[in-house]
């Protein structure tokens, strides 16, 4: 897939994810659990790779913060999850590992990365593991949705070529 198509797909996923953030979220303490972000992270990681996945996660976090539907905690959580999902998918070519990368990257590493932000920037006295339950719940839900969606898409012969460019079914657009 050429660069223009990848950038366009990244922009479309970013726009859809940002728009849905205003009405699909679960408030949990300091954090707004947003499973659509994690679905988008896994989708972008599998379709486009690490650079586009992290870019999409950053742009959605930025746009959500500008529009008032997100928090500063969206940055480390979503970006680490997207990177780990893309990295594990690239190494294994298995959707399960992409989803596991999202849950581990966001739920575990991202939640730990939010602790210094809460303490230093916001002056909040948060527990070290205070973000973990919300981040885990949100990333697991999003990863499950992404897994189901990608499994459905992979049943289509055209989409198999889209995912795996060197496959027999790959069609140049």
KEDREN-207334 format. One record per atom (N, C-alpha, C): residue number from 1; residue in three letters; atom name; x, y, z. Coordinates in nm, 2 decimals, m for minus. Example, Ala and Ser with C-alpha at 12.3 -4.5 7.8 and 13.67 -1.06 7.14 Angstrom:
REM residues 2
i;aa;at;x;y;z
1;ALA;N;1.32;m0.57;0.78
1;ALA;CA;1.23;m0.45;0.78
1;ALA;C;1.32;m0.33;0.78
2;SER;N;1.28;m0.22;0.71
2;SER;CA;1.37;m0.11;0.71
2;SER;C;1.29;0.00;0.79
//
This chain:
REM residues 173
i;aa;at;x;y;z
1;UNK;N;0.09;m0.12;0.00
1;UNK;CA;0.00;0.00;0.00
1;UNK;C;0.09;0.12;0.00
2;UNK;N;0.06;0.22;m0.08
2;UNK;CA;0.15;0.34;m0.09
2;UNK;C;0.12;0.43;0.02
3;UNK;N;0.21;0.53;0.04
3;UNK;CA;0.21;0.62;0.15
3;UNK;C;0.08;0.71;0.15
4;UNK;N;0.04;0.75;0.04
4;UNK;CA;m0.08;0.83;0.04
4;UNK;C;m0.20;0.76;0.09
5;UNK;N;m0.22;0.63;0.05
5;UNK;CA;m0.33;0.55;0.10
5;UNK;C;m0.32;0.53;0.25
6;UNK;N;m0.20;0.50;0.30
6;UNK;CA;m0.18;0.48;0.44
6;UNK;C;m0.21;0.61;0.52
7;UNK;N;m0.17;0.72;0.47
7;UNK;CA;m0.20;0.85;0.54
7;UNK;C;m0.35;0.88;0.54
8;UNK;N;m0.41;0.85;0.42
8;UNK;CA;m0.56;0.87;0.41
8;UNK;C;m0.63;0.78;0.51
9;UNK;N;m0.59;0.65;0.52
9;UNK;CA;m0.66;0.56;0.61
9;UNK;C;m0.63;0.60;0.75
10;UNK;N;m0.51;0.64;0.78
10;UNK;CA;m0.48;0.69;0.92
10;UNK;C;m0.57;0.81;0.95
11;UNK;N;m0.59;0.90;0.86
11;UNK;CA;m0.67;1.02;0.88
11;UNK;C;m0.82;0.98;0.90
12;UNK;N;m0.87;0.89;0.82
12;UNK;CA;m1.01;0.84;0.84
12;UNK;C;m1.03;0.77;0.97
13;UNK;N;m0.94;0.69;1.01
13;UNK;CA;m0.95;0.62;1.14
13;UNK;C;m0.94;0.72;1.26
14;UNK;N;m0.85;0.82;1.24
14;UNK;CA;m0.84;0.93;1.34
14;UNK;C;m0.97;1.01;1.35
15;UNK;N;m1.03;1.04;1.24
15;UNK;CA;m1.15;1.12;1.24
15;UNK;C;m1.27;1.04;1.31
16;UNK;N;m1.29;0.92;1.27
16;UNK;CA;m1.39;0.84;1.32
16;UNK;C;m1.38;0.82;1.47
17;UNK;N;m1.25;0.79;1.51
17;UNK;CA;m1.22;0.77;1.65
17;UNK;C;m1.25;0.90;1.74
18;UNK;N;m1.21;1.01;1.68
18;UNK;CA;m1.22;1.14;1.75
18;UNK;C;m1.37;1.17;1.76
19;UNK;N;m1.45;1.16;1.66
19;UNK;CA;m1.59;1.19;1.66
19;UNK;C;m1.66;1.10;1.76
20;UNK;N;m1.63;0.97;1.76
20;UNK;CA;m1.70;0.88;1.85
20;UNK;C;m1.67;0.91;2.00
21;UNK;N;m1.56;0.98;2.03
21;UNK;CA;m1.51;1.00;2.16
21;UNK;C;m1.61;1.09;2.24
22;UNK;N;m1.69;1.17;2.17
22;UNK;CA;m1.78;1.26;2.24
22;UNK;C;m1.90;1.19;2.30
23;UNK;N;m1.93;1.06;2.25
23;UNK;CA;m2.05;1.00;2.30
23;UNK;C;m2.03;0.85;2.34
24;UNK;N;m1.91;0.79;2.31
24;UNK;CA;m1.89;0.65;2.36
24;UNK;C;m1.77;0.65;2.45
25;UNK;N;m1.80;0.66;2.58
25;UNK;CA;m1.69;0.66;2.68
25;UNK;C;m1.75;0.62;2.81
26;UNK;N;m1.67;0.57;2.90
26;UNK;CA;m1.71;0.53;3.04
26;UNK;C;m1.62;0.60;3.14
27;UNK;N;m1.68;0.70;3.21
27;UNK;CA;m1.60;0.77;3.31
27;UNK;C;m1.56;0.68;3.43
28;UNK;N;m1.43;0.67;3.46
28;UNK;CA;m1.38;0.59;3.57
28;UNK;C;m1.28;0.68;3.64
29;UNK;N;m1.31;0.74;3.75
29;UNK;CA;m1.22;0.83;3.83
29;UNK;C;m1.16;0.94;3.74
30;UNK;N;m1.03;0.94;3.74
30;UNK;CA;m0.96;1.05;3.66
30;UNK;C;m0.96;1.02;3.51
31;UNK;N;m1.00;0.90;3.47
31;UNK;CA;m0.98;0.85;3.34
31;UNK;C;m1.12;0.84;3.27
32;UNK;N;m1.12;0.87;3.14
32;UNK;CA;m1.24;0.83;3.06
32;UNK;C;m1.20;0.71;2.98
33;UNK;N;m1.26;0.59;3.02
33;UNK;CA;m1.24;0.47;2.94
33;UNK;C;m1.30;0.48;2.81
34;UNK;N;m1.22;0.46;2.70
34;UNK;CA;m1.26;0.48;2.57
34;UNK;C;m1.22;0.36;2.48
35;UNK;N;m1.31;0.26;2.48
35;UNK;CA;m1.27;0.13;2.41
35;UNK;C;m1.25;0.15;2.26
36;UNK;N;m1.31;0.25;2.20
36;UNK;CA;m1.30;0.27;2.05
36;UNK;C;m1.16;0.31;2.02
37;UNK;N;m1.09;0.39;2.11
37;UNK;CA;m0.95;0.42;2.08
37;UNK;C;m0.86;0.29;2.07
38;UNK;N;m0.89;0.20;2.16
38;UNK;CA;m0.81;0.07;2.15
38;UNK;C;m0.84;m0.01;2.03
39;UNK;N;m0.97;m0.01;1.99
39;UNK;CA;m1.01;m0.07;1.87
39;UNK;C;m0.93;m0.01;1.75
40;UNK;N;m0.93;0.12;1.75
40;UNK;CA;m0.86;0.19;1.64
40;UNK;C;m0.71;0.16;1.65
41;UNK;N;m0.65;0.15;1.77
41;UNK;CA;m0.51;0.12;1.78
41;UNK;C;m0.47;m0.01;1.72
42;UNK;N;m0.55;m0.11;1.75
42;UNK;CA;m0.52;m0.25;1.70
42;UNK;C;m0.55;m0.25;1.55
43;UNK;N;m0.66;m0.19;1.50
43;UNK;CA;m0.69;m0.18;1.36
43;UNK;C;m0.57;m0.11;1.28
44;UNK;N;m0.53;0.00;1.33
44;UNK;CA;m0.42;0.07;1.26
44;UNK;C;m0.29;m0.01;1.27
45;UNK;N;m0.26;m0.07;1.38
45;UNK;CA;m0.14;m0.15;1.40
45;UNK;C;m0.13;m0.26;1.30
46;UNK;N;m0.25;m0.33;1.28
46;UNK;CA;m0.25;m0.44;1.19
46;UNK;C;m0.25;m0.40;1.04
47;UNK;N;m0.33;m0.30;1.01
47;UNK;CA;m0.34;m0.25;0.87
47;UNK;C;m0.22;m0.17;0.82
48;UNK;N;m0.16;m0.09;0.91
48;UNK;CA;m0.06;0.01;0.86
48;UNK;C;0.08;0.00;0.93
49;UNK;N;0.09;m0.05;1.04
49;UNK;CA;0.22;m0.06;1.11
49;UNK;C;0.24;0.04;1.22
50;UNK;N;0.36;0.03;1.28
50;UNK;CA;0.39;0.10;1.40
50;UNK;C;0.39;0.26;1.39
51;UNK;N;0.45;0.31;1.29
51;UNK;CA;0.45;0.46;1.27
51;UNK;C;0.31;0.52;1.26
52;UNK;N;0.23;0.45;1.18
52;UNK;CA;0.09;0.51;1.15
52;UNK;C;0.01;0.48;1.28
53;UNK;N;0.03;0.37;1.35
53;UNK;CA;m0.05;0.34;1.47
53;UNK;C;m0.02;0.44;1.58
54;UNK;N;0.11;0.47;1.60
54;UNK;CA;0.14;0.57;1.70
54;UNK;C;0.10;0.71;1.66
55;UNK;N;0.11;0.75;1.53
55;UNK;CA;0.06;0.87;1.48
55;UNK;C;m0.09;0.89;1.50
56;UNK;N;m0.16;0.79;1.47
56;UNK;CA;m0.31;0.79;1.49
56;UNK;C;m0.34;0.81;1.64
57;UNK;N;m0.28;0.73;1.72
57;UNK;CA;m0.30;0.74;1.87
57;UNK;C;m0.27;0.88;1.92
58;UNK;N;m0.16;0.94;1.87
58;UNK;CA;m0.12;1.07;1.92
58;UNK;C;m0.23;1.18;1.87
59;UNK;N;m0.26;1.17;1.74
59;UNK;CA;m0.36;1.26;1.69
59;UNK;C;m0.50;1.26;1.75
60;UNK;N;m0.54;1.14;1.78
60;UNK;CA;m0.67;1.12;1.85
60;UNK;C;m0.66;1.18;1.99
61;UNK;N;m0.56;1.15;2.06
61;UNK;CA;m0.54;1.20;2.19
61;UNK;C;m0.53;1.35;2.19
62;UNK;N;m0.46;1.41;2.09
62;UNK;CA;m0.45;1.56;2.08
62;UNK;C;m0.59;1.62;2.05
63;UNK;N;m0.66;1.56;1.95
63;UNK;CA;m0.79;1.62;1.92
63;UNK;C;m0.89;1.60;2.03
64;UNK;N;m0.88;1.49;2.10
64;UNK;CA;m0.97;1.47;2.22
64;UNK;C;m0.95;1.57;2.33
65;UNK;N;m0.82;1.60;2.35
65;UNK;CA;m0.78;1.70;2.45
65;UNK;C;m0.83;1.84;2.41
66;UNK;N;m0.81;1.88;2.28
66;UNK;CA;m0.85;2.01;2.23
66;UNK;C;m1.00;2.02;2.24
67;UNK;N;m1.07;1.92;2.21
67;UNK;CA;m1.22;1.93;2.21
67;UNK;C;m1.28;1.91;2.35
68;UNK;N;m1.20;1.87;2.45
68;UNK;CA;m1.25;1.86;2.58
68;UNK;C;m1.31;1.72;2.61
69;UNK;N;m1.29;1.63;2.53
69;UNK;CA;m1.34;1.49;2.55
69;UNK;C;m1.24;1.40;2.60
70;UNK;N;m1.12;1.44;2.62
70;UNK;CA;m1.01;1.35;2.66
70;UNK;C;m0.93;1.41;2.78
71;UNK;N;m0.83;1.34;2.83
71;UNK;CA;m0.75;1.39;2.93
71;UNK;C;m0.60;1.37;2.89
72;UNK;N;m0.51;1.42;2.97
72;UNK;CA;m0.37;1.41;2.94
72;UNK;C;m0.32;1.26;2.95
73;UNK;N;m0.40;1.18;3.02
73;UNK;CA;m0.37;1.04;3.03
73;UNK;C;m0.39;0.96;2.91
74;UNK;N;m0.45;1.02;2.81
74;UNK;CA;m0.48;0.95;2.68
74;UNK;C;m0.35;0.93;2.60
75;UNK;N;m0.26;1.03;2.62
75;UNK;CA;m0.13;1.02;2.54
75;UNK;C;m0.05;0.90;2.57
76;UNK;N;0.00;0.88;2.69
76;UNK;CA;0.09;0.77;2.71
76;UNK;C;0.02;0.63;2.69
77;UNK;N;m0.10;0.62;2.74
77;UNK;CA;m0.17;0.50;2.73
77;UNK;C;m0.20;0.45;2.59
78;UNK;N;m0.25;0.54;2.51
78;UNK;CA;m0.29;0.50;2.37
78;UNK;C;m0.16;0.48;2.28
79;UNK;N;m0.06;0.56;2.30
79;UNK;CA;0.05;0.56;2.22
79;UNK;C;0.14;0.43;2.25
80;UNK;N;0.16;0.40;2.37
80;UNK;CA;0.24;0.28;2.41
80;UNK;C;0.16;0.16;2.36
81;UNK;N;0.03;0.15;2.38
81;UNK;CA;m0.05;0.04;2.34
81;UNK;C;m0.04;0.02;2.19
82;UNK;N;m0.06;0.13;2.11
82;UNK;CA;m0.05;0.12;1.97
82;UNK;C;0.08;0.07;1.92
83;UNK;N;0.19;0.12;1.98
83;UNK;CA;0.33;0.08;1.94
83;UNK;C;0.35;m0.07;1.97
84;UNK;N;0.31;m0.11;2.09
84;UNK;CA;0.33;m0.25;2.12
84;UNK;C;0.24;m0.35;2.04
85;UNK;N;0.12;m0.31;2.01
85;UNK;CA;0.03;m0.39;1.93
85;UNK;C;0.09;m0.40;1.79
86;UNK;N;0.14;m0.29;1.73
86;UNK;CA;0.20;m0.30;1.59
86;UNK;C;0.33;m0.38;1.59
87;UNK;N;0.41;m0.36;1.69
87;UNK;CA;0.53;m0.43;1.70
87;UNK;C;0.51;m0.58;1.71
88;UNK;N;0.42;m0.62;1.80
88;UNK;CA;0.39;m0.77;1.81
88;UNK;C;0.33;m0.83;1.69
89;UNK;N;0.24;m0.75;1.63
89;UNK;CA;0.18;m0.80;1.50
89;UNK;C;0.28;m0.81;1.39
90;UNK;N;0.37;m0.72;1.38
90;UNK;CA;0.47;m0.72;1.28
90;UNK;C;0.56;m0.84;1.30
91;UNK;N;0.59;m0.87;1.42
91;UNK;CA;0.68;m0.99;1.45
91;UNK;C;0.62;m1.12;1.43
92;UNK;N;0.49;m1.13;1.47
92;UNK;CA;0.42;m1.26;1.47
92;UNK;C;0.32;m1.28;1.36
93;UNK;N;0.26;m1.17;1.30
93;UNK;CA;0.15;m1.18;1.20
93;UNK;C;0.03;m1.24;1.26
94;UNK;N;0.01;m1.23;1.39
94;UNK;CA;m0.11;m1.29;1.45
94;UNK;C;m0.19;m1.18;1.52
95;UNK;N;m0.32;m1.18;1.50
95;UNK;CA;m0.41;m1.09;1.56
95;UNK;C;m0.41;m1.10;1.71
96;UNK;N;m0.40;m1.22;1.76
96;UNK;CA;m0.40;m1.24;1.90
96;UNK;C;m0.29;m1.16;1.97
97;UNK;N;m0.17;m1.16;1.91
97;UNK;CA;m0.06;m1.09;1.97
97;UNK;C;m0.08;m0.94;1.95
98;UNK;N;m0.14;m0.89;1.85
98;UNK;CA;m0.17;m0.75;1.83
98;UNK;C;m0.26;m0.70;1.95
99;UNK;N;m0.36;m0.78;1.97
99;UNK;CA;m0.46;m0.75;2.08
99;UNK;C;m0.39;m0.76;2.22
100;UNK;N;m0.31;m0.86;2.24
100;UNK;CA;m0.23;m0.87;2.36
100;UNK;C;m0.14;m0.75;2.38
101;UNK;N;m0.08;m0.71;2.27
101;UNK;CA;0.01;m0.59;2.28
101;UNK;C;m0.06;m0.47;2.32
102;UNK;N;m0.18;m0.45;2.27
102;UNK;CA;m0.26;m0.33;2.30
102;UNK;C;m0.30;m0.34;2.45
103;UNK;N;m0.34;m0.45;2.50
103;UNK;CA;m0.38;m0.46;2.64
103;UNK;C;m0.26;m0.44;2.73
104;UNK;N;m0.15;m0.51;2.70
104;UNK;CA;m0.03;m0.49;2.78
104;UNK;C;0.03;m0.35;2.77
105;UNK;N;0.03;m0.30;2.65
105;UNK;CA;0.09;m0.16;2.63
105;UNK;C;0.01;m0.06;2.70
106;UNK;N;m0.12;m0.06;2.69
106;UNK;CA;m0.21;0.04;2.74
106;UNK;C;m0.24;0.01;2.89
107;UNK;N;m0.29;m0.12;2.91
107;UNK;CA;m0.34;m0.15;3.04
107;UNK;C;m0.23;m0.16;3.15
108;UNK;N;m0.11;m0.20;3.11
108;UNK;CA;0.00;m0.22;3.21
108;UNK;C;0.10;m0.10;3.20
109;UNK;N;0.17;m0.09;3.09
109;UNK;CA;0.27;0.01;3.07
109;UNK;C;0.21;0.15;3.07
110;UNK;N;0.10;0.17;2.99
110;UNK;CA;0.04;0.30;2.98
110;UNK;C;m0.01;0.35;3.11
111;UNK;N;m0.07;0.26;3.19
111;UNK;CA;m0.12;0.31;3.32
111;UNK;C;0.00;0.34;3.42
112;UNK;N;0.11;0.27;3.41
112;UNK;CA;0.22;0.31;3.49
112;UNK;C;0.29;0.44;3.44
113;UNK;N;0.28;0.46;3.31
113;UNK;CA;0.34;0.59;3.26
113;UNK;C;0.25;0.71;3.30
114;UNK;N;0.13;0.69;3.33
114;UNK;CA;0.04;0.80;3.37
114;UNK;C;0.06;0.85;3.52
115;UNK;N;0.12;0.76;3.60
115;UNK;CA;0.14;0.80;3.74
115;UNK;C;0.22;0.93;3.75
116;UNK;N;0.34;0.94;3.69
116;UNK;CA;0.42;1.06;3.70
116;UNK;C;0.34;1.19;3.65
117;UNK;N;0.26;1.17;3.54
117;UNK;CA;0.18;1.28;3.49
117;UNK;C;0.08;1.33;3.60
118;UNK;N;0.02;1.23;3.66
118;UNK;CA;m0.08;1.27;3.77
118;UNK;C;m0.01;1.34;3.88
119;UNK;N;0.10;1.29;3.92
119;UNK;CA;0.17;1.35;4.04
119;UNK;C;0.24;1.48;4.01
120;UNK;N;0.31;1.49;3.90
120;UNK;CA;0.39;1.61;3.87
120;UNK;C;0.31;1.72;3.80
121;UNK;N;0.24;1.69;3.70
121;UNK;CA;0.17;1.79;3.62
121;UNK;C;0.03;1.83;3.68
122;UNK;N;m0.04;1.74;3.74
122;UNK;CA;m0.17;1.77;3.79
122;UNK;C;m0.18;1.78;3.94
123;UNK;N;m0.07;1.75;4.01
123;UNK;CA;m0.07;1.76;4.15
123;UNK;C;m0.16;1.66;4.22
124;UNK;N;m0.20;1.56;4.15
124;UNK;CA;m0.30;1.46;4.21
124;UNK;C;m0.21;1.35;4.28
125;UNK;N;m0.26;1.32;4.40
125;UNK;CA;m0.20;1.21;4.48
125;UNK;C;m0.27;1.08;4.44
126;UNK;N;m0.24;1.03;4.33
126;UNK;CA;m0.30;0.90;4.28
126;UNK;C;m0.22;0.78;4.33
127;UNK;N;m0.28;0.67;4.35
127;UNK;CA;m0.21;0.55;4.38
127;UNK;C;m0.14;0.50;4.26
128;UNK;N;m0.03;0.44;4.28
128;UNK;CA;0.06;0.39;4.16
128;UNK;C;m0.02;0.31;4.07
129;UNK;N;m0.11;0.22;4.12
129;UNK;CA;m0.18;0.13;4.03
129;UNK;C;m0.33;0.18;4.02
130;UNK;N;m0.36;0.30;4.04
130;UNK;CA;m0.49;0.36;4.04
130;UNK;C;m0.55;0.36;3.90
131;UNK;N;m0.46;0.37;3.80
131;UNK;CA;m0.51;0.38;3.66
131;UNK;C;m0.53;0.24;3.59
132;UNK;N;m0.46;0.14;3.65
132;UNK;CA;m0.46;0.01;3.59
132;UNK;C;m0.59;m0.05;3.56
133;UNK;N;m0.68;m0.06;3.66
133;UNK;CA;m0.81;m0.12;3.63
133;UNK;C;m0.89;m0.06;3.52
134;UNK;N;m0.90;0.08;3.52
134;UNK;CA;m0.97;0.15;3.41
134;UNK;C;m0.90;0.12;3.27
135;UNK;N;m0.77;0.14;3.27
135;UNK;CA;m0.70;0.12;3.14
135;UNK;C;m0.71;m0.03;3.09
136;UNK;N;m0.70;m0.12;3.19
136;UNK;CA;m0.72;m0.26;3.15
136;UNK;C;m0.85;m0.29;3.09
137;UNK;N;m0.96;m0.24;3.16
137;UNK;CA;m1.09;m0.27;3.12
137;UNK;C;m1.12;m0.21;2.98
138;UNK;N;m1.08;m0.09;2.96
138;UNK;CA;m1.10;m0.02;2.83
138;UNK;C;m1.02;m0.08;2.72
139;UNK;N;m0.89;m0.12;2.75
139;UNK;CA;m0.81;m0.18;2.64
139;UNK;C;m0.85;m0.32;2.61
140;UNK;N;m0.90;m0.39;2.71
140;UNK;CA;m0.95;m0.53;2.68
140;UNK;C;m1.08;m0.52;2.59
141;UNK;N;m1.17;m0.43;2.63
141;UNK;CA;m1.29;m0.42;2.55
141;UNK;C;m1.26;m0.38;2.41
142;UNK;N;m1.17;m0.28;2.39
142;UNK;CA;m1.14;m0.24;2.25
142;UNK;C;m1.06;m0.35;2.18
143;UNK;N;m0.97;m0.42;2.24
143;UNK;CA;m0.90;m0.53;2.17
143;UNK;C;m0.99;m0.64;2.13
144;UNK;N;m1.09;m0.67;2.21
144;UNK;CA;m1.19;m0.78;2.18
144;UNK;C;m1.27;m0.73;2.06
145;UNK;N;m1.32;m0.61;2.06
145;UNK;CA;m1.39;m0.56;1.94
145;UNK;C;m1.31;m0.56;1.82
146;UNK;N;m1.18;m0.52;1.83
146;UNK;CA;m1.09;m0.52;1.71
146;UNK;C;m1.06;m0.66;1.66
147;UNK;N;m1.05;m0.75;1.75
147;UNK;CA;m1.02;m0.89;1.71
147;UNK;C;m1.14;m0.94;1.63
148;UNK;N;m1.26;m0.92;1.68
148;UNK;CA;m1.38;m0.97;1.61
148;UNK;C;m1.40;m0.90;1.48
149;UNK;N;m1.38;m0.77;1.47
149;UNK;CA;m1.39;m0.69;1.35
149;UNK;C;m1.28;m0.74;1.24
150;UNK;N;m1.16;m0.76;1.29
150;UNK;CA;m1.05;m0.80;1.20
150;UNK;C;m1.07;m0.95;1.15
151;UNK;N;m1.13;m1.03;1.24
151;UNK;CA;m1.15;m1.17;1.20
151;UNK;C;m1.26;m1.17;1.09
152;UNK;N;m1.36;m1.09;1.10
152;UNK;CA;m1.47;m1.08;1.00
152;UNK;C;m1.41;m1.02;0.87
153;UNK;N;m1.33;m0.92;0.88
153;UNK;CA;m1.26;m0.86;0.76
153;UNK;C;m1.17;m0.96;0.69
154;UNK;N;m1.10;m1.05;0.77
154;UNK;CA;m1.01;m1.14;0.71
154;UNK;C;m1.08;m1.26;0.63
155;UNK;N;m1.21;m1.28;0.66
155;UNK;CA;m1.28;m1.38;0.59
155;UNK;C;m1.30;m1.34;0.44
156;UNK;N;m1.30;m1.21;0.41
156;UNK;CA;m1.31;m1.16;0.28
156;UNK;C;m1.18;m1.17;0.20
157;UNK;N;m1.18;m1.24;0.09
157;UNK;CA;m1.06;m1.26;0.02
157;UNK;C;m0.98;m1.14;m0.02
158;UNK;N;m1.06;m1.03;m0.06
158;UNK;CA;m1.00;m0.91;m0.09
158;UNK;C;m0.92;m0.85;0.02
159;UNK;N;m0.98;m0.85;0.14
159;UNK;CA;m0.91;m0.80;0.26
159;UNK;C;m0.79;m0.87;0.30
160;UNK;N;m0.79;m1.01;0.28
160;UNK;CA;m0.67;m1.08;0.31
160;UNK;C;m0.55;m1.03;0.24
161;UNK;N;m0.56;m0.99;0.11
161;UNK;CA;m0.46;m0.93;0.03
161;UNK;C;m0.42;m0.80;0.08
162;UNK;N;m0.52;m0.73;0.14
162;UNK;CA;m0.49;m0.59;0.20
162;UNK;C;m0.41;m0.60;0.32
163;UNK;N;m0.43;m0.71;0.40
163;UNK;CA;m0.35;m0.72;0.53
163;UNK;C;m0.21;m0.78;0.50
164;UNK;N;m0.20;m0.87;0.41
164;UNK;CA;m0.08;m0.94;0.39
164;UNK;C;m0.04;m0.91;0.24
165;UNK;N;0.04;m0.81;0.22
165;UNK;CA;0.07;m0.76;0.09
165;UNK;C;0.14;m0.86;0.00
166;UNK;N;0.20;m0.96;0.05
166;UNK;CA;0.27;m1.06;m0.03
166;UNK;C;0.19;m1.19;m0.06
167;UNK;N;0.06;m1.18;m0.02
167;UNK;CA;m0.03;m1.30;m0.04
167;UNK;C;m0.07;m1.31;m0.18
168;UNK;N;m0.12;m1.42;m0.22
168;UNK;CA;m0.16;m1.45;m0.36
168;UNK;C;m0.28;m1.36;m0.39
169;UNK;N;m0.36;m1.33;m0.29
169;UNK;CA;m0.49;m1.26;m0.32
169;UNK;C;m0.47;m1.11;m0.32
170;UNK;N;m0.34;m1.06;m0.30
170;UNK;CA;m0.32;m0.92;m0.30
170;UNK;C;m0.35;m0.85;m0.43
171;UNK;N;m0.43;m0.75;m0.42
171;UNK;CA;m0.47;m0.67;m0.54
171;UNK;C;m0.42;m0.53;m0.52
172;UNK;N;m0.35;m0.48;m0.62
172;UNK;CA;m0.30;m0.34;m0.62
172;UNK;C;m0.42;m0.25;m0.65
173;UNK;N;m0.44;m0.15;m0.57
173;UNK;CA;m0.55;m0.05;m0.59
173;UNK;C;m0.50;0.07;m0.67
//
